[in-house]
Amino acid sequence: MVVVVGVFGLDEMRQLSERLCLSFVAGFLTLWEVEPTSCHRIPRATFAPAVALPKKDFRVRISKRELPIENRPG
């Protein structure tokens, strides 16, 4: 009898969640323009499992990025 302690496939799940997170962030930064509002300093980071969180809140302005439209023959 084999007893498995912990979550089976934990490493595979970590890799999958990392890829999903990076894909979402890359898509967001491609389609949206993010800039600080008044203060141009981003607060120091507090590290949590797999992420870095800002120590305090800060405001940003998010606007739609203007992407060039390619002319396609039609």
MOPAC internal coordinates of N, CA, C and O (Angstrom, degrees):
PM7 1SCF
backbone

  N    0.0000 0     0.00 0     0.00 0    0    0    0
  C    1.4467 1     0.00 0     0.00 0    1    0    0
  C    1.5273 1   109.15 1     0.00 0    2    1    0
  O    1.2310 1   120.47 1   -49.10 1    3    2    1
  N    1.3406 1   116.71 1   130.90 1    3    2    1
  C    1.4536 1   122.14 1  -179.41 1    5    3    2
  C    1.5251 1   108.25 1  -109.44 1    6    5    3
  O    1.2310 1   120.65 1   -51.65 1    7    6    5
  N    1.3263 1   116.36 1   128.35 1    7    6    5
  C    1.4613 1   121.52 1   178.27 1    9    7    6
  C    1.5159 1   107.47 1  -107.90 1   10    9    7
  O    1.2310 1   120.89 1   -55.84 1   11   10    9
  N    1.3051 1   115.90 1   124.16 1   11   10    9
  C    1.4567 1   121.39 1   179.59 1   13   11   10
  C    1.5231 1   107.82 1  -104.40 1   14   13   11
  O    1.2310 1   120.76 1   -57.47 1   15   14   13
  N    1.3173 1   116.15 1   122.53 1   15   14   13
  C    1.4601 1   121.27 1   179.62 1   17   15   14
  C    1.5174 1   107.92 1  -102.45 1   18   17   15
  O    1.2310 1   119.97 1   -46.71 1   19   18   17
  N    1.3243 1   117.65 1   133.29 1   19   18   17
  C    1.4472 1   122.12 1   179.88 1   21   19   18
  C    1.5140 1   111.58 1   100.16 1   22   21   19
  O    1.2310 1   121.31 1    10.34 1   23   22   21
  N    1.2868 1   115.11 1  -169.66 1   23   22   21
  C    1.4584 1   121.09 1  -177.36 1   25   23   22
  C    1.5255 1   108.46 1   -93.38 1   26   25   23
  O    1.2310 1   120.99 1   -54.23 1   27   26   25
  N    1.3230 1   115.71 1   125.77 1   27   26   25
  C    1.4610 1   120.44 1   178.33 1   29   27   26
  C    1.5264 1   109.05 1   -71.43 1   30   29   27
  O    1.2310 1   120.07 1   -50.99 1   31   30   29
  N    1.3054 1   117.47 1   129.01 1   31   30   29
  C    1.4574 1   121.36 1   178.37 1   33   31   30
  C    1.5115 1   112.96 1    79.12 1   34   33   31
  O    1.2310 1   119.81 1  -153.83 1   35   34   33
  N    1.3212 1   117.97 1    26.17 1   35   34   33
  C    1.4654 1   120.72 1  -177.98 1   37   35   34
  C    1.5236 1   111.47 1   -61.14 1   38   37   35
  O    1.2310 1   119.87 1   140.31 1   39   38   37
  N    1.3147 1   117.84 1   -39.69 1   39   38   37
  C    1.4589 1   120.93 1  -178.93 1   41   39   38
  C    1.5265 1   111.15 1   -65.52 1   42   41   39
  O    1.2310 1   120.48 1   140.61 1   43   42   41
  N    1.3413 1   116.69 1   -39.39 1   43   42   41
  C    1.4655 1   119.86 1   178.06 1   45   43   42
  C    1.5259 1   110.80 1   -64.79 1   46   45   43
  O    1.2310 1   120.34 1   140.92 1   47   46   45
  N    1.3407 1   116.95 1   -39.08 1   47   46   45
  C    1.4646 1   120.33 1   178.71 1   49   47   46
  C    1.5245 1   111.33 1   -67.07 1   50   49   47
  O    1.2310 1   120.34 1   142.78 1   51   50   49
  N    1.3299 1   116.96 1   -37.22 1   51   50   49
  C    1.4643 1   120.56 1   177.82 1   53   51   50
  C    1.5225 1   110.29 1   -63.69 1   54   53   51
  O    1.2310 1   120.75 1   136.02 1   55   54   53
  N    1.3234 1   116.17 1   -43.98 1   55   54   53
  C    1.4668 1   119.82 1   179.08 1   57   55   54
  C    1.5197 1   111.24 1   -64.16 1   58   57   55
  O    1.2310 1   120.10 1   138.73 1   59   58   57
  N    1.3291 1   117.42 1   -41.27 1   59   58   57
  C    1.4555 1   120.99 1   178.89 1   61   59   58
  C    1.5241 1   111.23 1   -64.45 1   62   61   59
  O    1.2310 1   120.29 1   134.45 1   63   62   61
  N    1.3328 1   117.06 1   -45.55 1   63   62   61
  C    1.4627 1   119.54 1  -179.38 1   65   63   62
  C    1.5276 1   111.02 1   -66.45 1   66   65   63
  O    1.2310 1   119.72 1   145.40 1   67   66   65
  N    1.3245 1   118.15 1   -34.60 1   67   66   65
  C    1.4587 1   121.50 1   177.16 1   69   67   66
  C    1.5300 1   110.56 1   -64.77 1   70   69   67
  O    1.2310 1   120.29 1   136.40 1   71   70   69
  N    1.3178 1   117.05 1   -43.60 1   71   70   69
  C    1.4720 1   120.78 1   178.73 1   73   71   70
  C    1.5241 1   111.49 1   -65.00 1   74   73   71
  O    1.2310 1   120.32 1   138.54 1   75   74   73
  N    1.3343 1   116.99 1   -41.46 1   75   74   73
  C    1.4667 1   120.23 1   178.91 1   77   75   74
  C    1.5248 1   111.23 1   -64.05 1   78   77   75
  O    1.2310 1   120.55 1   137.60 1   79   78   77
  N    1.3153 1   116.56 1   -42.40 1   79   78   77
  C    1.4603 1   121.08 1   179.88 1   81   79   78
  C    1.5331 1   110.73 1   -64.46 1   82   81   79
  O    1.2310 1   120.31 1   133.73 1   83   82   81
  N    1.3193 1   117.02 1   -46.27 1   83   82   81
  C    1.4686 1   120.33 1   179.56 1   85   83   82
  C    1.5221 1   111.63 1   -64.25 1   86   85   83
  O    1.2310 1   120.11 1   143.07 1   87   86   85
  N    1.3346 1   117.40 1   -36.93 1   87   86   85
  C    1.4670 1   120.68 1   178.17 1   89   87   86
  C    1.5208 1   110.83 1   -65.09 1   90   89   87
  O    1.2310 1   120.42 1   137.19 1   91   90   89
  N    1.3356 1   116.81 1   -42.81 1   91   90   89
  C    1.4591 1   120.43 1   179.39 1   93   91   90
  C    1.5240 1   111.09 1   -64.06 1   94   93   91
  O    1.2310 1   120.07 1   133.73 1   95   94   93
  N    1.3335 1   117.47 1   -46.27 1   95   94   93
  C    1.4643 1   121.11 1  -178.72 1   97   95   94
  C    1.5284 1   110.47 1   -64.28 1   98   97   95
  O    1.2310 1   119.66 1   138.45 1   99   98   97
  N    1.3321 1   118.25 1   -41.55 1   99   98   97
  C    1.4620 1   121.29 1   178.98 1  101   99   98
  C    1.5232 1   110.99 1   -63.01 1  102  101   99
  O    1.2310 1   119.99 1   136.93 1  103  102  101
  N    1.3231 1   117.62 1   -43.07 1  103  102  101
  C    1.4620 1   120.84 1   177.62 1  105  103  102
  C    1.5076 1   112.40 1   -64.82 1  106  105  103
  O    1.2310 1   120.13 1   138.68 1  107  106  105
  N    1.3274 1   117.35 1   -41.32 1  107  106  105
  C    1.4663 1   121.71 1   179.40 1  109  107  106
  C    1.5241 1   110.85 1   -62.93 1  110  109  107
  O    1.2310 1   120.33 1   133.15 1  111  110  109
  N    1.3312 1   116.97 1   -46.85 1  111  110  109
  C    1.4631 1   120.24 1  -178.94 1  113  111  110
  C    1.5178 1   112.54 1   -69.26 1  114  113  111
  O    1.2310 1   119.84 1   155.83 1  115  114  113
  N    1.3273 1   117.91 1   -24.17 1  115  114  113
  C    1.4512 1   121.16 1   177.05 1  117  115  114
  C    1.5250 1   111.39 1   -73.53 1  118  117  115
  O    1.2310 1   120.18 1   141.65 1  119  118  117
  N    1.3293 1   117.26 1   -38.35 1  119  118  117
  C    1.4613 1   121.22 1  -173.54 1  121  119  118
  C    1.5188 1   114.67 1   -94.90 1  122  121  119
  O    1.2310 1   119.28 1   163.53 1  123  122  121
  N    1.3241 1   118.97 1   -16.47 1  123  122  121
  C    1.4611 1   121.77 1  -175.10 1  125  123  122
  C    1.5165 1   111.13 1  -127.03 1  126  125  123
  O    1.2310 1   120.67 1   -32.75 1  127  126  125
  N    1.3209 1   116.33 1   147.25 1  127  126  125
  C    1.4570 1   123.83 1   176.28 1  129  127  126
  C    1.5251 1   107.44 1   -99.93 1  130  129  127
  O    1.2310 1   119.78 1   -58.04 1  131  130  129
  N    1.3297 1   118.03 1   121.96 1  131  130  129
  C    1.4640 1   122.85 1  -178.07 1  133  131  130
  C    1.5209 1   108.03 1  -117.05 1  134  133  131
  O    1.2310 1   120.49 1   -55.19 1  135  134  133
  N    1.3534 1   116.67 1   124.81 1  135  134  133
  C    1.4601 1   120.79 1   178.92 1  137  135  134
  C    1.5228 1   109.23 1  -143.24 1  138  137  135
  O    1.2310 1   119.89 1   -31.13 1  139  138  137
  N    1.3395 1   117.81 1   148.87 1  139  138  137
  C    1.4679 1   119.99 1   179.17 1  141  139  138
  C    1.5281 1   110.81 1   -68.08 1  142  141  139
  O    1.2310 1   120.42 1   -27.69 1  143  142  141
  N    1.3298 1   116.80 1   152.31 1  143  142  141
  C    1.4698 1   120.30 1  -178.24 1  145  143  142
  C    1.5192 1   110.87 1   -80.24 1  146  145  143
  O    1.2310 1   119.34 1   102.19 1  147  146  145
  N    1.3186 1   118.87 1   -77.81 1  147  146  145
  C    1.4580 1   120.08 1  -175.85 1  149  147  146
  C    1.5208 1   112.39 1  -107.83 1  150  149  147
  O    1.2310 1   120.59 1   133.25 1  151  150  149
  N    1.2913 1   116.49 1   -46.75 1  151  150  149
  C    1.4634 1   120.87 1  -179.05 1  153  151  150
  C    1.5244 1   108.39 1   -87.78 1  154  153  151
  O    1.2310 1   120.45 1   -53.66 1  155  154  153
  N    1.3185 1   116.75 1   126.34 1  155  154  153
  C    1.4619 1   119.81 1  -177.43 1  157  155  154
  C    1.5184 1   112.89 1   -92.43 1  158  157  155
  O    1.2310 1   120.45 1  -167.00 1  159  158  157
  N    1.3427 1   116.75 1    13.00 1  159  158  157
  C    1.4595 1   120.19 1   177.58 1  161  159  158
  C    1.5180 1   109.94 1  -105.44 1  162  161  159
  O    1.2310 1   120.69 1   -49.07 1  163  162  161
  N    1.3153 1   116.29 1   130.93 1  163  162  161
  C    1.4577 1   121.14 1   174.41 1  165  163  162
  C    1.5225 1   106.64 1   -89.71 1  166  165  163
  O    1.2310 1   119.55 1   -47.67 1  167  166  165
  N    1.3415 1   118.46 1   132.33 1  167  166  165
  C    1.4604 1   120.21 1  -177.21 1  169  167  166
  C    1.5233 1   112.85 1   -62.25 1  170  169  167
  O    1.2310 1   121.13 1   -20.71 1  171  170  169
  N    1.3181 1   115.45 1   159.29 1  171  170  169
  C    1.4627 1   120.84 1   178.44 1  173  171  170
  C    1.5195 1   109.81 1   -61.50 1  174  173  171
  O    1.2310 1   120.89 1   -19.30 1  175  174  173
  N    1.3110 1   115.90 1   160.70 1  175  174  173
  C    1.4612 1   121.11 1  -174.65 1  177  175  174
  C    1.5217 1   111.98 1   -96.28 1  178  177  175
  O    1.2310 1   121.57 1   -34.35 1  179  178  177
  N    1.3233 1   114.60 1   145.65 1  179  178  177
  C    1.4572 1   123.29 1   167.25 1  181  179  178
  C    1.5179 1   105.31 1  -110.47 1  182  181  179
  O    1.2310 1   119.92 1   -51.98 1  183  182  181
  N    1.3066 1   117.76 1   128.02 1  183  182  181
  C    1.4572 1   120.27 1  -174.58 1  185  183  182
  C    1.5257 1   110.74 1   -92.81 1  186  185  183
  O    1.2310 1   121.36 1   -49.08 1  187  186  185
  N    1.3172 1   115.00 1   130.92 1  187  186  185
  C    1.4597 1   124.16 1   176.32 1  189  187  186
  C    1.5296 1   106.89 1  -121.42 1  190  189  187
  O    1.2310 1   119.55 1    -7.58 1  191  190  189
  N    1.3137 1   118.47 1   172.42 1  191  190  189
  C    1.4681 1   118.88 1   179.18 1  193  191  190
  C    1.5330 1   112.05 1   -58.56 1  194  193  191
  O    1.2310 1   120.30 1   -62.05 1  195  194  193
  N    1.3081 1   117.03 1   117.95 1  195  194  193
  C    1.4654 1   126.09 1   175.15 1  197  195  194
  C    1.5179 1   114.94 1    72.75 1  198  197  195
  O    1.2310 1   118.81 1   179.15 1  199  198  197
  N    1.3424 1   119.88 1    -0.85 1  199  198  197
  C    1.4656 1   121.22 1  -179.67 1  201  199  198
  C    1.5200 1   110.24 1  -142.16 1  202  201  199
  O    1.2310 1   120.97 1   -17.46 1  203  202  201
  N    1.3200 1   115.75 1   162.54 1  203  202  201
  C    1.4645 1   122.19 1   170.61 1  205  203  202
  C    1.5191 1   106.86 1  -117.89 1  206  205  203
  O    1.2310 1   120.40 1   -54.77 1  207  206  205
  N    1.3092 1   116.85 1   125.23 1  207  206  205
  C    1.4607 1   122.42 1  -177.80 1  209  207  206
  C    1.5220 1   109.14 1  -109.31 1  210  209  207
  O    1.2310 1   119.56 1   -34.65 1  211  210  209
  N    1.3380 1   118.44 1   145.35 1  211  210  209
  C    1.4631 1   119.35 1   175.38 1  213  211  210
  C    1.5288 1   110.28 1   -69.15 1  214  213  211
  O    1.2310 1   120.40 1   -34.33 1  215  214  213
  N    1.3412 1   116.84 1   145.67 1  215  214  213
  C    1.4675 1   120.82 1  -179.31 1  217  215  214
  C    1.5188 1   111.61 1   -68.09 1  218  217  215
  O    1.2310 1   119.89 1   148.86 1  219  218  217
  N    1.3333 1   117.81 1   -31.14 1  219  218  217
  C    1.4628 1   120.86 1   178.56 1  221  219  218
  C    1.5230 1   109.23 1  -136.67 1  222  221  219
  O    1.2310 1   120.95 1   -14.84 1  223  222  221
  N    1.3101 1   115.78 1   165.16 1  223  222  221
  C    1.4593 1   120.70 1  -178.86 1  225  223  222
  C    1.5295 1   110.87 1   -70.99 1  226  225  223
  O    1.2310 1   120.92 1   -28.54 1  227  226  225
  N    1.3117 1   115.85 1   151.46 1  227  226  225
  C    1.4526 1   121.36 1   172.96 1  229  227  226
  C    1.5164 1   108.36 1  -148.56 1  230  229  227
  O    1.2310 1   120.69 1   -24.57 1  231  230  229
  N    1.3241 1   116.28 1   155.43 1  231  230  229
  C    1.4599 1   121.71 1  -176.40 1  233  231  230
  C    1.5188 1   110.92 1  -104.31 1  234  233  231
  O    1.2310 1   121.84 1   -35.99 1  235  234  233
  N    1.3269 1   114.09 1   144.01 1  235  234  233
  C    1.4573 1   120.65 1   175.96 1  237  235  234
  C    1.5232 1   108.94 1  -132.53 1  238  237  235
  O    1.2310 1   120.99 1   -21.81 1  239  238  237
  N    1.3001 1   115.71 1   158.19 1  239  238  237
  C    1.4565 1   121.71 1   175.19 1  241  239  238
  C    1.5202 1   106.88 1  -105.52 1  242  241  239
  O    1.2310 1   120.99 1   -54.74 1  243  242  241
  N    1.3277 1   115.70 1   125.26 1  243  242  241
  C    1.4662 1   121.22 1  -179.36 1  245  243  242
  C    1.5145 1   108.27 1  -113.41 1  246  245  243
  O    1.2310 1   120.58 1   -54.28 1  247  246  245
  N    1.3218 1   116.49 1   125.72 1  247  246  245
  C    1.4612 1   120.67 1   177.93 1  249  247  246
  C    1.5203 1   108.91 1  -135.10 1  250  249  247
  O    1.2310 1   121.68 1   -23.98 1  251  250  249
  N    1.3159 1   114.39 1   156.02 1  251  250  249
  C    1.4635 1   120.38 1  -179.47 1  253  251  250
  C    1.5222 1   109.40 1   -69.39 1  254  253  251
  O    1.2310 1   120.79 1   -46.99 1  255  254  253
  N    1.2979 1   116.10 1   133.01 1  255  254  253
  C    1.4630 1   121.10 1   179.37 1  257  255  254
  C    1.5244 1   109.15 1   -80.62 1  258  257  255
  O    1.2310 1   120.45 1   -44.14 1  259  258  257
  N    1.3086 1   116.74 1   135.86 1  259  258  257
  C    1.4511 1   121.89 1   177.23 1  261  259  258
  C    1.5343 1   109.18 1   -82.88 1  262  261  259
  O    1.2310 1   120.87 1   -67.81 1  263  262  261
  N    1.2949 1   115.95 1   112.19 1  263  262  261
  C    1.4528 1   120.75 1  -179.29 1  265  263  262
  C    1.5337 1   109.70 1  -100.36 1  266  265  263
  O    1.2310 1   120.22 1   -39.43 1  267  266  265
  N    1.3279 1   117.18 1   140.57 1  267  266  265
  C    1.4595 1   119.28 1   177.92 1  269  267  266
  C    1.5208 1   110.52 1   -68.29 1  270  269  267
  O    1.2310 1   121.00 1   -39.56 1  271  270  269
  N    1.3221 1   115.68 1   140.44 1  271  270  269
  C    1.4681 1   120.94 1   178.49 1  273  271  270
  C    1.5260 1   107.77 1   -96.37 1  274  273  271
  O    1.2310 1   121.13 1   -54.19 1  275  274  273
  N    1.3061 1   115.44 1   125.81 1  275  274  273
  C    1.4605 1   120.23 1   179.79 1  277  275  274
  C    1.5223 1   109.16 1   -81.43 1  278  277  275
  O    1.2310 1   120.67 1   -39.78 1  279  278  277
  N    1.3368 1   116.32 1   140.22 1  279  278  277
  C    1.4556 1   120.84 1   175.91 1  281  279  278
  C    1.5272 1   108.58 1   -82.08 1  282  281  279
  O    1.2310 1   121.66 1   -61.55 1  283  282  281
  N    1.2972 1   114.43 1   118.45 1  283  282  281
  C    1.4582 1   119.74 1   179.62 1  285  283  282
  C    1.5204 1   108.93 1  -110.37 1  286  285  283
  O    1.2310 1   120.48 1   -43.71 1  287  286  285
  N    1.3295 1   116.68 1   136.29 1  287  286  285
  C    1.4619 1   117.47 1   177.41 1  289  287  286
  C    1.5256 1   109.66 1   -66.82 1  290  289  287
  O    1.2310 1   121.34 1   -44.58 1  291  290  289
  N    1.3083 1   115.04 1   135.42 1  291  290  289
  C    1.3225 1   117.90 1  -172.32 1  293  291  290
  C    1.3267 1   148.67 1  -117.01 1  294  293  291
  O    1.2310 1   120.10 1   180.00 1  295  294  293

